[in-house]
Amino acid sequence: MDIRALAEKIVNLHNGSLALRLLLSPLTFCSQVYGAAVRCNDLLYRSGLLKTYDIGCPVVSVGNITVGGTGKTPTVCSLAHWLKTQGVRVAVVTRGYRGRAAAAPLIVSDGTTVMATAEAAGDEALMLGRKLSGIPVIACRDRVAAGSVAHNAFGVSVVILDDGFQHRRLRRTVDIVLVNAANPFGNGFLLPRGILREPLPALQRAHIFVITKTDRQNLALDKLRAIIAQYNPDAPVFTASFKITEIKNARTGTQIPWASLHGMRVAGLCSIGDPAGFATMLSRLPVQTVGILSFPDHHRYRPADYQHIERLSKEVDALITTEKDIAKIDLTMLQTDKLVVLAIEQVIDNQESFFRIVKDRAAV
């Protein structure tokens, strides 16, 4: 078992035998310390001792209270595209996780031209810049600074904050919280013993909930809705799932017809927060999936990784990866033409109602 698999198993382990509880007690203690810090931070913001900053336009945050993939970035894309179709001038602000230039605001895209690399901006920021035509994307650890650039330099009327639920320095108008239906809150522990970034009472701050990945099997959606209602009974709750929009050749960008996939022997390649979700998407294709080469989330591909990928490509008809991964894969390091990209979008049930509620709350 590799380190990542072991870590994922630990953070999802529920309390079991006394021996297990003793073994995990150091992590449990760290979770308690972390929880105390989170609660203190919350108290400081609620009391006004820690300030929030208004950038001069409405801010819509899309976030969650757990680590791991819940579909934040696809939701940001869908919301940004819809607002643009409504004539709203919108920009996206993101942290630029693992981007080397994220200490100061970096214009990843001005809406027309992508102006940064994955190394500078981070993989998710670059993916957003590539997908959001006509929509500026700015990356920075200081989301207040990035939001100010978005508003002042581009004159937008609303900023969408990617993964912003915990970034409370930037005053937001709407807080959208996504919850992964397949693994909503893990084992109930905070980091590092569990996957929770905040205690569940933090759900009280949300204005809208979206339960994602509802296409998985054996989901207790009614129970999950009840848990959400326990903390925030007035917020509307929507459900969502992913839809495959296209499959294209990574090198040429040419779309691959669905019918041509039939009978193909393929492998998956990803470095995302929810590789199981990627496996679910692959299972919908008319192919034979022989395995998935999975790296840690936000992994930077190294020469040895490219060699591994090249060897794997020789064993299959196609190697399928994600849009997030292709943003940071250096195709000059690969000779294979078998790498293809799976493009997806988040489809929210009653989507028009969801968008309208967001727009009305943001007053744009």
N, C-alpha and C positions, 0 to 999 in steps of 0.2 A: 504494500500500500504506500503510495507516494505521500509527501508532506501535505499537499493540498487536500487529498481525499481524507487523510487522518484528521486534519483541522475541521473539515466540513462535518465529519462524523461526530467529533467532539462537541461542536457548537450546536448540534441538533440532538445530542443525547439528553434524555430525561433522567431525572434522579432515579437510580435503581438501588442496588444493594448498598450496604454500609461501606463495603470495600470500594465500590465505585465512587461513592460520595467523598470518601477520604482521599481517593486518588485525584479527584477533580477539585478538592477544596481550595488549592491555591488559585485556580481560575475563578472559583466562586467568590473568593475574597476580593480578587481584582474587579470582578463585576460589581460587587457592593461598593467598592471605592469609586469606580467609574460612575455608578448610579448616584452616589452622593454628590459628585461633581456636576452631573447633569441636572439634578434637582436644584442645586445651588445656582447654577447658571439660569435655570428657568425662573427662580425666585427673583434674581437680580433684574431680569428683563421685565417681569410682571410688576415689580416695584418701581421701575423707571431708573434704577441705579445704573443699569446698562442701557445705553441709548440705541434707538433705531433711527435710521436715516432715510428721509424722503428724497427721491431723485427727481421729483417733479412730474411723474406720470405713474399710472397704475402699474403694479407689478403682479403677475400671476405666477405663483410658485407651483412646480410639479415635483413632488418628492415622496418619501416614504419614511417609515420608522425602523426599517431593517436594512441590513447589508444584503447584497445579492440582487439579482435582476428581478425587477417588478414590471419593467416596460416603460420606464420614465422617458427615455429618449424618443421612442416611437410616439409616445403620447405628446411630447413637446412638438414633434414634427407635424402630427395631425392637427394639433391646435393652432400652430403657427400658420400652416397652410390655410386653414379655414378662416382665421381672422383676416388673412391677406385677401381672400376672396370676398370678404365683406367690406373691403376698402379701408381696413384698419392698417396703419403703418406700424409694423411690429418688428422687434429685434429679439434675439435669444442671447441670454447671458448664461455661461456655464463656468464651472471651476477650472476646467482645463486640467483634469487630473493627470498627473505624471507628465505634464508638459513642462519643458524646461524654461519656458518664457512666461509662466503663469504668475510671476510675482508682480508684474505690472500689466495693465490692460493690453491685450493683444487682439487686434482685429483679425479674426480667422477668415472672415469673408465680409466684404462690403455689400453683399447681396448680388453682386455680379461676378466678382472674381475671388477665388480662394487664394488667400494671401499668406498662408502659413503651412508648415509641415506638421506631421504627427508628432515628431520629436519636440517641436516648439509648443504646439497647442494641446497635445494629447489626442488619443484615438477618437474619443467620443466627440470632442469639439470639432475635429476635422470632418468626421462623418456628418455632423450637423451642417457644417459649412458647405459640403458637397451636395447635400440633399435639399437644402432650403434656398432655392432660387428666388432672388428678389428680397431676401430677408437677411439682414446683417447678423453675424454671430461674433460675440466678443467673449474671450476667455480670460479669467483672472481669479486668483484665490480670493481677492478682495472684491466681492460681488457689488458692493456699493460703488467702488471706483468703476467697475465694468458697466454697471447700470447707468452711471452718469455719462460715460462715453457714448453709450447707446442712445441716450435721450438727447444729449447736447450735440454730438457730432452727426447723428443721423436723423434727428428730429422725429423720432418715433413717438407714437401715442400710447403704446403699451409695451412692456418688457416681459418676456417669459423667462422665468428663472428655472434652469434645469437643476434638479436635485437640490432644492433650496429649503426644504422644511426645517432643517436644523440651522440654517444660516439666517439668524434672526436680526442681524445688524441692518439688513436691507428691509425696510418696511414694505410689506406686501398687502395687496388689496384682496387677493384670493389665494387661499392655500388648498391645493388639490393633493390628496394623499392616496397613493396607490398601494394596494395590498395584494400580495401574491396568494391566490386561492389555494395553490398546491402546498404552500408552506407559509401561512400567514405571519406567525410570530415565533416560529421555531419552538424551542423548549421553554419559552417564557423568560429566559435569562437575558440580561444585558451582556454586551461585549465585555470581556472576551469569552465568557462561558456560553453565551448564546449569540443570536443574530440581531437582537434588539439594539437600536441606537439610542432609544429613549424608552422610559416606562410607558405602558399602555395609556395612562391618563393623558399623555401628550396628544392623543387623538382628539381631545377636546378642542384643540386649536384649529382643526381642519374645518374648511367650509364645504368641501365636496369630497366624496370617496369614490374610487374606482377599484373594484375587485377585478384583478387581471388574471389571465391564464385560466379562464373558466372552462376551457375546452378539455382540460384534463379529466380523467375518470375518478370516480369515487370521491367527489368533493362535497364537504358538508357546508354548502353555501348558506343555508338557513341559520346554522350555528354561528357562522362567521358574521352574518348580518346582525345577529343578536349581540355578539360581543361588541361590534362597532356601536350599536344602538345603546349599549350600556354606558358608554363613555360620551357619545355624541348623538343623541336621539333625533336632533333636528336637521342634521346634514343629509342631503340627498345622497343615495348610494347607487352607483351604476356598475354594470358588469362589462367585461371586455375580453377579447381573445385576439390572437394574432392571425393574420391572413397573409398567405404568400402572394406577392404581387408580380414578381418576375424572377427568372433565373437567367443570368447573363455570364458570358465569358469574361473572366477577370482581366485578361490582357487586351481584348478588342472592344469590350463593352457590348458585343452583339448579343441580342436576346436569344435564348435557347428555347425552341418550341417544346411545350409540355410533352407532346406525343413522342418526341425523340428521346425522352428519358426512359421510356419503357424498357425494362429488362437490364438497365445499366447496373453495374456493380460499382458502388461508390463508397467513399469514406468521408466523414465529416472532419472539419478542422475549425477549432474555435478557442478563444480566450475571453470568455464572457462570464458574467456573474451567475448565470443559470444554464449550464451546459445540458441539463436534463430537458429544459425547454427547447433547446436547439434540436435535441434528439427527437422530441415530439414533432417538431416541424419536418424533420427528415422523414419521419414515418408516414407522412401524408403524401410523399412523392412516390411515383410508380417505379421505385428502384429497389435494389437489394443493398441495404446498408451493412457493410462488413465491420464497422467500428467507427469510433470518434477519437481523433487525436486532440486532447483537451489540455490547454495550458491555463495557468492562473489568470484571473481577471486583469485586464490592462497589461498583459505580458508583452515585453519588448522582444521581438524575435531576433535570435542570435544566429551566427553562422551554423552552429551545430543543429539548430532547429530547422533551418532551411535544408540542410542535408537530410534530416529525417523526413521532412515533407517531400523532398524530391524522391527519396526511396519509396515512400508510401504511394506516391503518384504512379509509380511503375507497376503497382499491384492492382490498380483499379482503373475503371473507365473514366471516372471523374472524381475530383476532390472538391467537396462543397464547403464553402466558408461563409462567414457573415459579413455584412456591410461594415460593421465595426472593425473586424479583423482586416479587411482589405484596405482600410484607411491607413494601416501601418505596415502592411506587408510590402517589402521591397521586391518587386517583380524581377528586377535585374539580378536578384540572387537565386532565381529559379529558371530552369530551362523548360520545365513542363508547360504545356498549353492546356493541361487538363483541369486547371483551377477555375472553378465557377463560383459565382456569388449568389446567395439566396437573399432576395430583397423581401422584406415583410412590412406590414403596417398594423397598427393597433386599431381594431374595430370595436367601437364602444356601442353597446346596445342602447337604443334610443339616442343615437349620437347627436342628432339635431337638437334635442332637448338639452343634452349635456353642454354643447357649444353655446347655446342661447343663455343658459344659466351663468356660464362663465362670463360671457360678454356683458350680460346685464349687471352682474356683481362688479365687474371691472368698470362699468359705466363708460364703455367705449363704442 
